């Protein structure tokens, strides 16, 4: 039975919610409150599984109430509801530590689904960890082959991180990132995740027609590092791969820090073989940190003069960061039929070799985006799909006889000194 506490100034609201939840066999309203102080007192006494808190509670408001509940009762999942504009209220909910946000008026079915979803999340979050391998080995009989296997050190998984970058917007970076993920997933089903790190205006969800119930900001309420179970709760199923979506509102981007990114990438490396990161076309603390963490950088540019100029500037930033040039692959994307520089001229101006050219394919790309299906899946024989698979062959360790990517040799202190030269601020 899932025990629920409801806190709202309006008795009509608490009554309506109570009646709706009473229709479900697995839900029970254990208490109600009409202000923040009484909500905290009731919660401390009743220890509910779920607390539904209105943002506009009198006295101590919903944000303060949620903060106190999260600190005092870490096993209680909080759902915040509000009549306010969605963006402002959602930000308040996330900062306070709520797991879900519902904007009034909401459907009863949506409320029930949110209660069950948050409860499931909290159960997984509070679940016990599996016993260490050494404990299994201790129970094995001497000479048992399983004993040696159990006592052997576990081989840790270390996924390959590929950051897809560009010096300007509108060059097809996100489309390329999506198709790289899809092409990898064809060869490695269940082992690929795409992270939309274009935090202000991420397009991955729209391009793949994905639901936006969860995003990277769902992980920010954690006091510590988000573990595998927590991360998987907010991943969305894409076409053959998992997706971590960007925030639903631009102002929420500022709450994602480089420390969050480090924890996230560490967790994803242990769960997936390939992590594709779609970065923003501007540089800030988070995007620069992504460049440092990545094993491979796929720099996408069109062949326009402005595109190549900005790609050249981006190369200058990579040199300042002392990024190994061997990690960088330049992709020339013919995103439209408008003439630009030819390959030789572009390479001369850029000062770098263009590894792969993705040919212009308006119909293929338009059909892909309209259907929410990567073109390597919807049009596998298209020249553009072949070009993407050439990119994948360069970043897939299995295509290089199983060799692991070379780790970054730069020490963290050296990186910090280098980053100071750029003087980027958040």
PyMOL commands that set and color helices and strands:
alter all, ss='L'
color gray80, all
select helices_A, chain A and resi 11-22+36-46+62-72+86-96+108-125+133-138+145-151+173-187+204-207+216-219+228-234+250-255+258-271+285-293+305-320+325-327+343-350+362-371+375-378+383-395+397-400+412-422
alter helices_A, ss='H'
color red, helices_A
select strands_A, chain A and resi 2-7+27-33+50-54+77-82+100-103+160-165+192-197+236-237+242-244+274-279+296-301+328-333+354-358
alter strands_A, ss='S'
color yellow, strands_A
deselect
rebuild
show_as cartoon
